[in-house]
């Protein structure tokens, strides 16, 4: 799986003019399932993200995890993270999992984050979404479980 994490002071996702997910301080997680991913991959990614020390401690150092701070996660599916731009000027998306598999893995990933006691909001799989955020830091990380 691939994930792009952004530490935020707030984030929201809107579909058809309605906010369907909104968080205050925490992580905006854009996630993409790849063809070889499994539920174990999703579970491993969730555990890693919950423990990553991306938040400031009292000394101002990035020493605290999402789980330690009580922050929230806004999880949005984004197949474009699998873009292949190696040829031409139009990205290809054959590296993304098929929609039915991707949706199941996305839902499993969301469930894993919730099972780790991370307050979680989501986007809507396959929908045309508008995502708003205030990046804190800025802190942005790319995680690829295949690497």
Order of alpha helices (4+ residues) and beta strands (2+ residues): beta-beta-beta-alpha-beta-beta-alpha-beta-alpha-beta-beta
